[in-house]
Amino acid sequence: MPAVYVGAPADTNEYTLTEVDGVKVYISPFVSTEKGLKIFLSGFGMFKGLAVAPLSY
């Protein structure tokens, strides 16, 4: 699963800016977006965080 960080990357020229479910996401050129992306909540309790994954259907 790709890494997820809050905020824009230091060098935005290396990434593609896309909006997914109303959230702006900078995507590495190494992540496949052909079938779309999904943003979801992962973890539990106080360890919850957002994750982004390519759709694979």
HTML snippet that shows the backbone in 3Dmol.js (N, CA, C, O; Angstrom):
<script src="https://3Dmol.org/build/3Dmol-min.js"></script>
<div id="view" style="width:600px;height:400px;position:relative"></div>
<script>
const pdb = `
ATOM      1  N   MET A   1       0.848  -1.171   0.000  1.00  0.00           N
ATOM      2  CA  MET A   1       0.000   0.000   0.000  1.00  0.00           C
ATOM      3  C   MET A   1       0.897   1.238   0.000  1.00  0.00           C
ATOM      4  O   MET A   1       1.903   1.266   0.709  1.00  0.00           O
ATOM      5  N   PRO A   2       0.554   2.246  -0.774  1.00  0.00           N
ATOM      6  CA  PRO A   2       1.356   3.468  -0.816  1.00  0.00           C
ATOM      7  C   PRO A   2       1.381   4.172   0.530  1.00  0.00           C
ATOM      8  O   PRO A   2       0.444   4.049   1.319  1.00  0.00           O
ATOM      9  N   ALA A   3       2.440   4.902   0.788  1.00  0.00           N
ATOM     10  CA  ALA A   3       2.544   5.697   2.009  1.00  0.00           C
ATOM     11  C   ALA A   3       1.648   6.925   1.915  1.00  0.00           C
ATOM     12  O   ALA A   3       1.430   7.468   0.832  1.00  0.00           O
ATOM     13  N   VAL A   4       1.136   7.350   3.053  1.00  0.00           N
ATOM     14  CA  VAL A   4       0.259   8.511   3.109  1.00  0.00           C
ATOM     15  C   VAL A   4       0.844   9.501   4.096  1.00  0.00           C
ATOM     16  O   VAL A   4       1.151   9.137   5.231  1.00  0.00           O
ATOM     17  N   TYR A   5       1.004  10.760   3.674  1.00  0.00           N
ATOM     18  CA  TYR A   5       1.527  11.813   4.526  1.00  0.00           C
ATOM     19  C   TYR A   5       0.592  13.005   4.470  1.00  0.00           C
ATOM     20  O   TYR A   5      -0.040  13.249   3.443  1.00  0.00           O
ATOM     21  N   VAL A   6       0.497  13.743   5.551  1.00  0.00           N
ATOM     22  CA  VAL A   6      -0.327  14.949   5.586  1.00  0.00           C
ATOM     23  C   VAL A   6       0.471  16.087   4.967  1.00  0.00           C
ATOM     24  O   VAL A   6       1.654  16.256   5.263  1.00  0.00           O
ATOM     25  N   GLY A   7      -0.179  16.868   4.106  1.00  0.00           N
ATOM     26  CA  GLY A   7       0.464  18.018   3.491  1.00  0.00           C
ATOM     27  C   GLY A   7       1.052  17.687   2.129  1.00  0.00           C
ATOM     28  O   GLY A   7       1.080  16.533   1.701  1.00  0.00           O
ATOM     29  N   ALA A   8       1.512  18.721   1.471  1.00  0.00           N
ATOM     30  CA  ALA A   8       2.094  18.581   0.135  1.00  0.00           C
ATOM     31  C   ALA A   8       3.540  18.101   0.238  1.00  0.00           C
ATOM     32  O   ALA A   8       4.227  18.406   1.213  1.00  0.00           O
ATOM     33  N   PRO A   9       4.007  17.346  -0.766  1.00  0.00           N
ATOM     34  CA  PRO A   9       5.407  16.916  -0.764  1.00  0.00           C
ATOM     35  C   PRO A   9       6.341  18.111  -0.970  1.00  0.00           C
ATOM     36  O   PRO A   9       5.933  19.153  -1.483  1.00  0.00           O
ATOM     37  N   ALA A  10       7.597  17.942  -0.563  1.00  0.00           N
ATOM     38  CA  ALA A  10       8.583  19.024  -0.698  1.00  0.00           C
ATOM     39  C   ALA A  10       8.751  19.446  -2.155  1.00  0.00           C
ATOM     40  O   ALA A  10       8.854  20.637  -2.446  1.00  0.00           O
ATOM     41  N   ASP A  11       8.779  18.477  -3.074  1.00  0.00           N
ATOM     42  CA  ASP A  11       8.922  18.763  -4.501  1.00  0.00           C
ATOM     43  C   ASP A  11       7.670  18.277  -5.220  1.00  0.00           C
ATOM     44  O   ASP A  11       7.578  17.108  -5.593  1.00  0.00           O
ATOM     45  N   THR A  12       6.716  19.169  -5.413  1.00  0.00           N
ATOM     46  CA  THR A  12       5.437  18.797  -6.027  1.00  0.00           C
ATOM     47  C   THR A  12       5.572  18.485  -7.515  1.00  0.00           C
ATOM     48  O   THR A  12       4.653  17.913  -8.102  1.00  0.00           O
ATOM     49  N   ASN A  13       6.697  18.847  -8.141  1.00  0.00           N
ATOM     50  CA  ASN A  13       6.886  18.577  -9.570  1.00  0.00           C
ATOM     51  C   ASN A  13       6.956  17.096  -9.874  1.00  0.00           C
ATOM     52  O   ASN A  13       6.690  16.687 -11.004  1.00  0.00           O
ATOM     53  N   GLU A  14       7.312  16.275  -8.880  1.00  0.00           N
ATOM     54  CA  GLU A  14       7.445  14.840  -9.096  1.00  0.00           C
ATOM     55  C   GLU A  14       6.117  14.099  -8.962  1.00  0.00           C
ATOM     56  O   GLU A  14       6.064  12.895  -9.212  1.00  0.00           O
ATOM     57  N   TYR A  15       5.055  14.781  -8.578  1.00  0.00           N
ATOM     58  CA  TYR A  15       3.773  14.143  -8.287  1.00  0.00           C
ATOM     59  C   TYR A  15       2.663  14.712  -9.158  1.00  0.00           C
ATOM     60  O   TYR A  15       2.780  15.814  -9.693  1.00  0.00           O
ATOM     61  N   THR A  16       1.583  13.943  -9.294  1.00  0.00           N
ATOM     62  CA  THR A  16       0.382  14.405  -9.978  1.00  0.00           C
ATOM     63  C   THR A  16      -0.642  14.768  -8.914  1.00  0.00           C
ATOM     64  O   THR A  16      -0.911  13.973  -8.014  1.00  0.00           O
ATOM     65  N   LEU A  17      -1.213  15.958  -9.009  1.00  0.00           N
ATOM     66  CA  LEU A  17      -2.234  16.386  -8.058  1.00  0.00           C
ATOM     67  C   LEU A  17      -3.601  15.945  -8.576  1.00  0.00           C
ATOM     68  O   LEU A  17      -3.990  16.287  -9.692  1.00  0.00           O
ATOM     69  N   THR A  18      -4.322  15.187  -7.758  1.00  0.00           N
ATOM     70  CA  THR A  18      -5.639  14.658  -8.103  1.00  0.00           C
ATOM     71  C   THR A  18      -6.566  14.869  -6.927  1.00  0.00           C
ATOM     72  O   THR A  18      -6.121  14.879  -5.780  1.00  0.00           O
ATOM     73  N   GLU A  19      -7.849  15.039  -7.194  1.00  0.00           N
ATOM     74  CA  GLU A  19      -8.829  15.123  -6.117  1.00  0.00           C
ATOM     75  C   GLU A  19      -9.582  13.800  -6.043  1.00  0.00           C
ATOM     76  O   GLU A  19     -10.148  13.347  -7.038  1.00  0.00           O
ATOM     77  N   VAL A  20      -9.589  13.180  -4.861  1.00  0.00           N
ATOM     78  CA  VAL A  20     -10.249  11.897  -4.637  1.00  0.00           C
ATOM     79  C   VAL A  20     -11.239  12.078  -3.501  1.00  0.00           C
ATOM     80  O   VAL A  20     -10.850  12.411  -2.381  1.00  0.00           O
ATOM     81  N   ASP A  21     -12.509  11.861  -3.782  1.00  0.00           N
ATOM     82  CA  ASP A  21     -13.553  11.996  -2.761  1.00  0.00           C
ATOM     83  C   ASP A  21     -13.485  13.346  -2.048  1.00  0.00           C
ATOM     84  O   ASP A  21     -13.722  13.424  -0.843  1.00  0.00           O
ATOM     85  N   GLY A  22     -13.166  14.401  -2.783  1.00  0.00           N
ATOM     86  CA  GLY A  22     -13.109  15.746  -2.210  1.00  0.00           C
ATOM     87  C   GLY A  22     -11.817  16.060  -1.481  1.00  0.00           C
ATOM     88  O   GLY A  22     -11.705  17.123  -0.871  1.00  0.00           O
ATOM     89  N   VAL A  23     -10.832  15.163  -1.527  1.00  0.00           N
ATOM     90  CA  VAL A  23      -9.545  15.356  -0.858  1.00  0.00           C
ATOM     91  C   VAL A  23      -8.456  15.469  -1.922  1.00  0.00           C
ATOM     92  O   VAL A  23      -8.375  14.635  -2.823  1.00  0.00           O
ATOM     93  N   LYS A  24      -7.612  16.513  -1.814  1.00  0.00           N
ATOM     94  CA  LYS A  24      -6.503  16.670  -2.758  1.00  0.00           C
ATOM     95  C   LYS A  24      -5.401  15.690  -2.390  1.00  0.00           C
ATOM     96  O   LYS A  24      -4.976  15.620  -1.237  1.00  0.00           O
ATOM     97  N   VAL A  25      -4.938  14.928  -3.392  1.00  0.00           N
ATOM     98  CA  VAL A  25      -3.947  13.887  -3.177  1.00  0.00           C
ATOM     99  C   VAL A  25      -2.817  14.058  -4.187  1.00  0.00           C
ATOM    100  O   VAL A  25      -3.062  14.164  -5.388  1.00  0.00           O
ATOM    101  N   TYR A  26      -1.580  14.083  -3.695  1.00  0.00           N
ATOM    102  CA  TYR A  26      -0.413  14.085  -4.574  1.00  0.00           C
ATOM    103  C   TYR A  26      -0.022  12.630  -4.788  1.00  0.00           C
ATOM    104  O   TYR A  26       0.221  11.900  -3.827  1.00  0.00           O
ATOM    105  N   ILE A  27       0.039  12.208  -6.050  1.00  0.00           N
ATOM    106  CA  ILE A  27       0.258  10.802  -6.373  1.00  0.00           C
ATOM    107  C   ILE A  27       1.610  10.625  -7.058  1.00  0.00           C
ATOM    108  O   ILE A  27       1.944  11.324  -8.015  1.00  0.00           O
ATOM    109  N   SER A  28       2.373   9.674  -6.539  1.00  0.00           N
ATOM    110  CA  SER A  28       3.665   9.331  -7.120  1.00  0.00           C
ATOM    111  C   SER A  28       3.451   8.720  -8.500  1.00  0.00           C
ATOM    112  O   SER A  28       2.446   8.045  -8.724  1.00  0.00           O
ATOM    113  N   PRO A  29       4.370   8.943  -9.421  1.00  0.00           N
ATOM    114  CA  PRO A  29       4.242   8.325 -10.751  1.00  0.00           C
ATOM    115  C   PRO A  29       4.361   6.804 -10.698  1.00  0.00           C
ATOM    116  O   PRO A  29       4.076   6.137 -11.693  1.00  0.00           O
ATOM    117  N   PHE A  30       4.773   6.239  -9.565  1.00  0.00           N
ATOM    118  CA  PHE A  30       4.915   4.792  -9.417  1.00  0.00           C
ATOM    119  C   PHE A  30       3.625   4.111  -8.967  1.00  0.00           C
ATOM    120  O   PHE A  30       3.576   2.884  -8.884  1.00  0.00           O
ATOM    121  N   VAL A  31       2.568   4.895  -8.672  1.00  0.00           N
ATOM    122  CA  VAL A  31       1.286   4.345  -8.231  1.00  0.00           C
ATOM    123  C   VAL A  31       0.333   4.302  -9.420  1.00  0.00           C
ATOM    124  O   VAL A  31       0.132   5.313 -10.093  1.00  0.00           O
ATOM    125  N   SER A  32      -0.252   3.140  -9.677  1.00  0.00           N
ATOM    126  CA  SER A  32      -1.197   2.986 -10.783  1.00  0.00           C
ATOM    127  C   SER A  32      -2.536   3.616 -10.414  1.00  0.00           C
ATOM    128  O   SER A  32      -3.107   3.309  -9.367  1.00  0.00           O
ATOM    129  N   THR A  33      -3.028   4.491 -11.271  1.00  0.00           N
ATOM    130  CA  THR A  33      -4.323   5.132 -11.031  1.00  0.00           C
ATOM    131  C   THR A  33      -5.309   4.817 -12.153  1.00  0.00           C
ATOM    132  O   THR A  33      -6.354   5.460 -12.254  1.00  0.00           O
ATOM    133  N   GLU A  34      -4.993   3.841 -12.989  1.00  0.00           N
ATOM    134  CA  GLU A  34      -5.839   3.526 -14.139  1.00  0.00           C
ATOM    135  C   GLU A  34      -7.277   3.216 -13.742  1.00  0.00           C
ATOM    136  O   GLU A  34      -8.212   3.645 -14.418  1.00  0.00           O
ATOM    137  N   LYS A  35      -7.465   2.472 -12.648  1.00  0.00           N
ATOM    138  CA  LYS A  35      -8.803   2.067 -12.224  1.00  0.00           C
ATOM    139  C   LYS A  35      -9.357   2.956 -11.122  1.00  0.00           C
ATOM    140  O   LYS A  35     -10.467   2.722 -10.644  1.00  0.00           O
ATOM    141  N   GLY A  36      -8.607   3.965 -10.714  1.00  0.00           N
ATOM    142  CA  GLY A  36      -9.056   4.889  -9.686  1.00  0.00           C
ATOM    143  C   GLY A  36      -8.357   4.658  -8.358  1.00  0.00           C
ATOM    144  O   GLY A  36      -7.571   3.723  -8.207  1.00  0.00           O
ATOM    145  N   LEU A  37      -8.656   5.526  -7.395  1.00  0.00           N
ATOM    146  CA  LEU A  37      -8.082   5.437  -6.063  1.00  0.00           C
ATOM    147  C   LEU A  37      -9.192   5.439  -5.028  1.00  0.00           C
ATOM    148  O   LEU A  37     -10.288   5.945  -5.271  1.00  0.00           O
ATOM    149  N   LYS A  38      -8.897   4.875  -3.887  1.00  0.00           N
ATOM    150  CA  LYS A  38      -9.847   4.851  -2.781  1.00  0.00           C
ATOM    151  C   LYS A  38      -9.159   5.394  -1.538  1.00  0.00           C
ATOM    152  O   LYS A  38      -8.044   4.983  -1.217  1.00  0.00           O
ATOM    153  N   ILE A  39      -9.814   6.316  -0.835  1.00  0.00           N
ATOM    154  CA  ILE A  39      -9.327   6.821   0.445  1.00  0.00           C
ATOM    155  C   ILE A  39     -10.176   6.168   1.518  1.00  0.00           C
ATOM    156  O   ILE A  39     -11.404   6.180   1.440  1.00  0.00           O
ATOM    157  N   PHE A  40      -9.520   5.598   2.525  1.00  0.00           N
ATOM    158  CA  PHE A  40     -10.278   4.937   3.581  1.00  0.00           C
ATOM    159  C   PHE A  40      -9.580   5.109   4.919  1.00  0.00           C
ATOM    160  O   PHE A  40      -8.407   5.475   4.978  1.00  0.00           O
ATOM    161  N   LEU A  41     -10.309   4.844   5.985  1.00  0.00           N
ATOM    162  CA  LEU A  41      -9.797   4.933   7.342  1.00  0.00           C
ATOM    163  C   LEU A  41      -9.195   3.585   7.724  1.00  0.00           C
ATOM    164  O   LEU A  41      -9.833   2.547   7.551  1.00  0.00           O
ATOM    165  N   SER A  42      -7.971   3.598   8.240  1.00  0.00           N
ATOM    166  CA  SER A  42      -7.338   2.355   8.658  1.00  0.00           C
ATOM    167  C   SER A  42      -6.898   2.467  10.112  1.00  0.00           C
ATOM    168  O   SER A  42      -6.807   3.569  10.653  1.00  0.00           O
ATOM    169  N   GLY A  43      -6.630   1.356  10.730  1.00  0.00           N
ATOM    170  CA  GLY A  43      -6.205   1.340  12.120  1.00  0.00           C
ATOM    171  C   GLY A  43      -7.390   1.248  13.060  1.00  0.00           C
ATOM    172  O   GLY A  43      -8.516   0.987  12.637  1.00  0.00           O
ATOM    173  N   PHE A  44      -7.127   1.465  14.341  1.00  0.00           N
ATOM    174  CA  PHE A  44      -8.185   1.380  15.340  1.00  0.00           C
ATOM    175  C   PHE A  44      -7.868   2.320  16.497  1.00  0.00           C
ATOM    176  O   PHE A  44      -6.721   2.714  16.707  1.00  0.00           O
ATOM    177  N   GLY A  45      -8.918   2.670  17.242  1.00  0.00           N
ATOM    178  CA  GLY A  45      -8.750   3.536  18.405  1.00  0.00           C
ATOM    179  C   GLY A  45      -8.033   4.828  18.058  1.00  0.00           C
ATOM    180  O   GLY A  45      -8.340   5.477  17.058  1.00  0.00           O
ATOM    181  N   MET A  46      -7.072   5.190  18.899  1.00  0.00           N
ATOM    182  CA  MET A  46      -6.327   6.436  18.664  1.00  0.00           C
ATOM    183  C   MET A  46      -5.262   6.286  17.577  1.00  0.00           C
ATOM    184  O   MET A  46      -4.557   7.248  17.272  1.00  0.00           O
ATOM    185  N   PHE A  47      -5.135   5.103  16.993  1.00  0.00           N
ATOM    186  CA  PHE A  47      -4.152   4.847  15.950  1.00  0.00           C
ATOM    187  C   PHE A  47      -4.762   4.891  14.554  1.00  0.00           C
ATOM    188  O   PHE A  47      -4.160   4.389  13.605  1.00  0.00           O
ATOM    189  N   LYS A  48      -5.955   5.488  14.411  1.00  0.00           N
ATOM    190  CA  LYS A  48      -6.602   5.581  13.111  1.00  0.00           C
ATOM    191  C   LYS A  48      -5.896   6.626  12.240  1.00  0.00           C
ATOM    192  O   LYS A  48      -5.348   7.611  12.735  1.00  0.00           O
ATOM    193  N   GLY A  49      -5.929   6.378  10.947  1.00  0.00           N
ATOM    194  CA  GLY A  49      -5.355   7.312   9.986  1.00  0.00           C
ATOM    195  C   GLY A  49      -5.932   7.054   8.611  1.00  0.00           C
ATOM    196  O   GLY A  49      -6.588   6.037   8.386  1.00  0.00           O
ATOM    197  N   LEU A  50      -5.688   7.973   7.692  1.00  0.00           N
ATOM    198  CA  LEU A  50      -6.148   7.805   6.329  1.00  0.00           C
ATOM    199  C   LEU A  50      -5.155   6.963   5.545  1.00  0.00           C
ATOM    200  O   LEU A  50      -3.947   7.018   5.777  1.00  0.00           O
ATOM    201  N   ALA A  51      -5.684   6.189   4.618  1.00  0.00           N
ATOM    202  CA  ALA A  51      -4.864   5.399   3.697  1.00  0.00           C
ATOM    203  C   ALA A  51      -5.421   5.578   2.303  1.00  0.00           C
ATOM    204  O   ALA A  51      -6.617   5.809   2.124  1.00  0.00           O
ATOM    205  N   VAL A  52      -4.550   5.471   1.317  1.00  0.00           N
ATOM    206  CA  VAL A  52      -4.958   5.580  -0.089  1.00  0.00           C
ATOM    207  C   VAL A  52      -4.508   4.318  -0.788  1.00  0.00           C
ATOM    208  O   VAL A  52      -3.373   3.877  -0.607  1.00  0.00           O
ATOM    209  N   ALA A  53      -5.387   3.730  -1.589  1.00  0.00           N
ATOM    210  CA  ALA A  53      -5.038   2.503  -2.308  1.00  0.00           C
ATOM    211  C   ALA A  53      -5.612   2.554  -3.720  1.00  0.00           C
ATOM    212  O   ALA A  53      -6.707   3.077  -3.926  1.00  0.00           O
ATOM    213  N   PRO A  54      -4.879   2.015  -4.692  1.00  0.00           N
ATOM    214  CA  PRO A  54      -5.422   1.913  -6.047  1.00  0.00           C
ATOM    215  C   PRO A  54      -6.547   0.880  -6.061  1.00  0.00           C
ATOM    216  O   PRO A  54      -6.474  -0.134  -5.366  1.00  0.00           O
ATOM    217  N   LEU A  55      -7.584   1.139  -6.852  1.00  0.00           N
ATOM    218  CA  LEU A  55      -8.674   0.171  -6.995  1.00  0.00           C
ATOM    219  C   LEU A  55      -8.202  -0.960  -7.887  1.00  0.00           C
ATOM    220  O   LEU A  55      -7.465  -0.734  -8.848  1.00  0.00           O
ATOM    221  N   SER A  56      -8.619  -2.168  -7.576  1.00  0.00           N
ATOM    222  CA  SER A  56      -8.151  -3.328  -8.352  1.00  0.00           C
ATOM    223  C   SER A  56      -9.302  -4.245  -8.712  1.00  0.00           C
ATOM    224  O   SER A  56      -9.265  -5.439  -8.413  1.00  0.00           O
ATOM    225  N   TYR A  57     -10.312  -3.702  -9.345  1.00  0.00           N
ATOM    226  CA  TYR A  57     -11.450  -4.541  -9.768  1.00  0.00           C
ATOM    227  C   TYR A  57     -11.405  -4.785 -11.235  1.00  0.00           C
ATOM    228  O   TYR A  57     -12.276  -5.468 -11.774  1.00  0.00           O
TER     229      TYR A  57
END
`;
const viewer = $3Dmol.createViewer("view");
viewer.addModel(pdb, "pdb");
viewer.setStyle({}, {cartoon: {color: "spectrum"}});
viewer.zoomTo();
viewer.render();
</script>
